[in-house]
Amino acid sequence: MTRSKWFACSLATTLLIIVSAAMFIQAEEAKPKWYKGNLHTHSLWSDGDDFPEMIAHWYAKEGYEFLALSDHNILSKGDKWMNLRDINRRGGPLALSKYQEQFGDKWVEQRGEGDKHEVRLKPLDEFRKLVEKPGKFLMIQSEEITDKFGKQPIHINATNIQEVIKPLGGKSVREVMTNNLTQVKEQSERTGKPILAHLNHPNFVWGVTAEDIAAVVLDRFFEVHNGHPGVNQLGDASHPSIERIWDVANTLRIAKMKSAPLYGVGTDDSHNYHGDPASPNRIKRAESGRGWVMVRSARLEPEAIIAAMLAGDFYASSGVTLREVQFNNDTITIEIEPDGDALFTTTFVGTLKDFDDTSKPVLDKEGNELPITRHYSDDIGKTLATTTGTKASYKLTGKELYVRAIISSNKPAANPSYKDQMKQAWTQPVGWEKWIK
């Protein structure tokens, strides 16, 4: 072999090794994994009681991989100073000192004295560098579009938003929802950035009914679990629980409207970060660590996280961790991460195609119809199967409009938002595609 041929052969071999190694690395990097994140969090930029860097630092330290700060009708952009009296009124006199201790006096900007003593709130673009770590922790820009119809609150979170969206209002609950969701859709198309919009806490002040959610098919996501203690997670004697709303809305969508169902999100909706962890009043505060999503994605990037959620490749949790969730060959398979001596019960819930679709209104004492979710038959969201242990599966028969799973532990939630709350996880509805247009 001549010297030139030997060199060419060696070069080709070297290039082949490099390309093969690159392909192997790329394949390894592209392997999906579960990422833990919270999409509903408030800071001093709106009605939270701590600095955004402090909040992000807590989530990163507690093992979350992504966080969206979703302050009301504002993005953490621009120059914003806050009077120290207002900071102390919300978070207490130690809020500033804890901020200084964590990040140092050189980072913390202050001006004025006495009644004019102010602290600068750092925008997201400035404090990213303190908390983000490639492949480890990601901040995603977000806004809680905070609107209402009359006295009914209608809040929608927009995750990976690029520009602030002002609430448009409307002549009904459904029109308010549609107007604001349309703004999110238009911004996403104009900027070329995927944005995930989800309806927040429908039972907060009983703002949104199951029928409203079902009718606004532009909405594909809502909070099946919200860690704020004031969102009426379990409903009451007249109002259905959040999970019941989910089943009613999805049944109406699939059976009546031939439209895709809602996916359920878990969030904190945290506002309070300075309370005593040992206080019995802790359950009354809106704290962190109560609800989250686990998203299966190939990369820890905003676009990849949003794409996975749009595809329904995630689950919501308040304490139960799943090793695996799959839907193949009409079968749902679930594998649960053990938690000490915890016992797990998996309940498969759904509605069959021949369900009893009768309903009746809820009446007041005078017999007048109340503008709240109607009462529906038990055929909607009925229990289809129950399994105990760390593995569960359900094979669809072909009669189900959809099936979802609730995984419940016999261990109490680490930081409950309501009495006797246990750790749970919620998978997304499957098996519905053949029923819609």
N, C-alpha and C positions, 0 to 999 in steps of 0.2 A: 504494500500500500504506500502510495506517495505521501509525502509530508502534507501536501495540500488536502488530499482526500482524507487523511487521518484527522486533520484539523477540522474539516467539515463534518466528519462523522462524530467527533467529540463534541463539537458545538451543537449539533442536532440532538445528541444524547442529553447534553446539559440543559438545552431548552426544553426538551421533553420532561426532564425531571422537575424543572422550575414550573412548567405549565401544570404538571400533575399535582405538584405540591400546592399550587395556587388553587386548583380545582378542589383539592381535598380541604384546604382551609376554608374556601368559600362554602363548600357543602356543610362543613362543621358549623360555620357562622350562620348558615341559613336554617339549621335545624331548629324548629319551633320549641319554645319553652314557655312556662307560665310566668307571667309578670304580675305583681301585685300593685294595685294603685287605687287612689281615691280621687273622684271627680267633682267633689262638692265640699269646698272649704272656704272659710271667710277670714279676712285679716283686718287690720286697722284701716285698710283702704276703703272698707265700707262699715260693717257692723261687727267685725271680729274684735278681739281684745289683745292681739299680739302682733308683733312685726312679722312680715312675710318670711324673712330669712329664718326666724326662730321656728316658725311652723314647718317650713321645708326641712330644716335640720332635724326636727323631731321625727318626721315621717321617714327620712332617710335612715336615721338611727334605729328605727323600729322595724326595718326590713322591707319597707315599701320600695318599689322600683320607679314609680312615677306618681306625680301629684299635679292636680290642676287647681290653682287658686281661682275661685269663681265668685268674686265680689259682685255686689249688686249694681248693675247698670254702669260699670266702670271697669277699665283695664288698668293694671298697675303700670301706667305710662306717664311720663312727664314729671314736672316738678311739684311735689306735694309735701307741705309741712303741716304738722299736727301739734296743737298746743299740749304741753305736758299735763295740764290739768285734765284734759279730755282723755288722755292715755291712762292716767291714774284712775279716773272715774270708771273706766271700763275694766282695766286689768289689774288695778291696785298699784301701790307705790313701788313694788319691786319689779314691775314690768321693764322699766328702763335699765335698772341695774343688772337684771338678768341678760338683757340684750347686750350691754357693755361687757359683761363678763364673758359672754360667748364669743363675740366678734371683735372686741377691743375698742378703745376710745378713738383710734385712728379711723375706724370704719364708721362709727356712729357720729352723725353730723347733728350739731345743736347750734342754736342761736337764741339771743335774747336772755332775759332774766325775769324772775318773779312771775307776774301774770302773763308776761310775753315770752316765756321760755317755750321754745318749740323744738321738735325733733323731726328730721327729714325722713319721710318714708321712701325707701329706695325702690325704684322701678324694677320690674322683672329683668330687663336687659342688663342691669347693673349687678344684681345679686345672683344671677345664674352661676357665675364663675365660683361662687362660694360653696354652692351645694351640689351642682351637677357633676356627675362622673360618667364618662362614656361607657355604655353597657351596664352601668350600675344604678344610676338615678337620673331621672329626667323630669324637668318641669314643662308643663303644657299650658299655654295661655288659654284662659277661659273667662266666661262671664255668666252670671246668673241674670238673664233677662227677666226683670221683675215687673210684672204687669198685674192688672186686675180687671174684673168686670163687676162694677158695683163694689160690694164688700168682699167679693170672692177673689182670693189671691191666685194668680196664674203665673207660675214661675217656670222658666225653661232654661236649662244650662246648655251653653254652646261651648264645646271643648275643641281646642285648636283653632279658635277664632283669631282673625287677624286685625279686625277693626271693631270698635265698640258698636253695639246695636242698640238703638233707642227703642223702648217698647212703644208699639203703635196703638195699643188699645183695640176696641172693636165694640160691636153692638150686641155681642153675646159671648159666652165662654168659648164657644167653638170658633167664632170669628177672631177672638183675641189669640187663641192658639195658632190658628191658620196664618194670621198676619205675621206673627213673629217667627214661626217656622219657615214661612216663605222668605223672610229676610235672611235667615241662616242659609237656606238653599241658594239664594241669589248670590250671597257673598262667597260661598264655596265655589260656585261656578265661575264667578268673575275673577277670583284670586287663584283658582286652580288648586286650592288647599282643601282636603277633606275635613269636614267639621261634623262632629257627632252632637246632635241635639237630643236632649232627653227631658221629659216632663218631670218636674219635681213634686214630691209629697202631695198627691191629689187630695188626701184627707186633711191637709192643713187648713183649718177654718172651713172644712168640708167644701173646698173650692171647686173640685172637678168631679163629675160623676163618671161612672163606667160607660154610660151611653155617650157622654161627651168625648171620652178618650177613644171609644170605638169609632165614632163618626169622623174624627180628624185623622184620616189614614196617612197623612203626611208625617205624623208622629210615629216613629218606630221603636222608641225606647222610653221607659219610665222607671221610677224608683220603686222597686218592689220592697226594698228595705232602706230606711233613712234613720240614722242614729240620733236625730234630734228628738228630745222627749215630748215635744209639742205637736207632733205630726199625726197623732191618732192612728198609729200603726195597726192596732187591732180593731178599730171601729168602735161602735157602741150599739145600744139596743136598736137604733134606727138605721145606722150607717154601716155598710159592710167593711170588713177588713181590707187592707191593701191587696192581700192575696186573692180575696174574693173578687175585688174589682178587676184584677188581672184576668181571672178566668172568665168573668162575664164579658169584658171588653174583647178578649180574644175569640170567644165563641161567637159573639155578634159579628165580628170582623170576618171570620172565616165562613160562617154559615150563611149570613145574611148579605154581606157586602163583597164576598169573594175576594178579600184583601188579606195581605200578610199580617200576622199577629205582632204584638208588642214583645220586645225583649226586656228582661228585668235587670235593673242595675242596683247595686248596693253601694251606699255612700255614708259618709259621716255627717255632712252638713254641720261641721264643727264651727263654733264661734268662741268657745271658752277654753283657755289654755293655762290658767293660773290657779285653779282651785286645789284644795287639799285632797289628794287621792284617797285619804282615809275618811273623808267626810261622808256622813250618811246622805247629805244633800247632793252628792255627786250625780245621782240618777236624774236630778232636775236640770243639770247643766248640759249644754250641747258640746260634748267633748270629742276628741279624736280617738280612732281605733275601734269604732263600733260597727262599721260597715265598709266593704270594699268590693272591687272586682278583681278577678283573676283572669287575665287575658293571655291566650296562647298565640304568640307572635314569633316570627323569625328574627325580629330586630326590636331593640328598644329605641324606637323613633316615633314621633307623633303620627306620621302617615301610616306606619305599620300597625301601631296600636289601634288607630281608628279603623283601618281596613279589617282587622281581625274582629273588632266588635260589630262592624256593619255586617260581617258574615255570620255573626252569632257564635263565634268561637271564644266564648268566655262564660263565666258563671259568677253569681253574686254570693257573698258570704258575710256572716256575722261571727265566724269563728271556726267553721268546719273547712278543712282543706281537702281537696280532691287530687289524687294522683293522676286520674285519667277520667275523661268523659268522651265517649264516642257514640256516633249513630251511624251504623253500617248495616246493610241488609235488613232494614226495618227493625233493627234491634238497638236499644239503648244499653250501653254498658258503662258502669261507674265503678271506680276503685277509690276508696277513701283512705286518706292518710291516717294511720293510728294516732291516738291522742291519749297516751297513758292507758288507763283502764276504762276509758270511755266506751260506751255502747252506742251503736248507731242504728237508726231506723230510716230506711229510704222508702218514701211514699211516692208512687207514680200516680199523677193526677192528670185528668183529661176530660174531654167531652166527646161522646159518641155521636155519630151522624144522625141517629133517630131520636135525639134528645127531646124532652118535653120543653117547648119553647114558650110556654105561657109565663106571664109575669103580672104583677099587680103593683100599683103605686103605694107609696108610704103616705099615710094620712095623719093629719094632726088631730087634736082632741075634738075639733069641730067637724071632722070629716073632710077637710080640704086636702087636696094633693100637695105634698111637699116636693120642692124641686131637688130631690136627691135620688140616688140610684134606686131603681125599682127592686122589688123582691122577685127572684127567679127560682125556678125549681132546682132541686138538689141534683138533677141530671147534669147541671153545668158544673164543671170542675170537680167531678166525683172521683173518689179513690178507685183506681183500677187494679192496684196491686201494692203489697207492702212486703218489704224484705228487711231482715236484720243482718248485721255483720258489716265487714269492710268491703264487700263486693255485692253489687246488685245489677240486675239486668231485667229488661222488659222487651218482649217481642210484640210489635204492633200487629193487630189482627186485620187491619184494613178498614175497620169501622171508626177509628178514632179521628176526630177533626184535628187533634194535636195531643201530644203528651209532654209533660214536664215532670221533673223530679224535685222533691224536697228531701234533703238529707238532714236529719235532726240528731244531735248528740244528747246524751243524758247529763252532760256537764253544763253548768250555767255559763252564760256569756261573761267574759272577763270584765267588761265594763258595760253593764246593761243600761238600756234607755227606757225600759219599762219593767214592772214587777214580774218576777219569775221567768225572765227571758232566758232561753237556752241557746246554745250555739247551733247555727244552722247554715245550710248552703242551698242555693236554688239554681237549677240548670234551666236552659232555655227551651221553649216549646219546639218540638220537632214533629215531622210527619204531616205537616199541613200543606206542603207545596201542591199536592195534586188537587186540592179543593179550591184553589184560587185561580183567578184569571191570569 
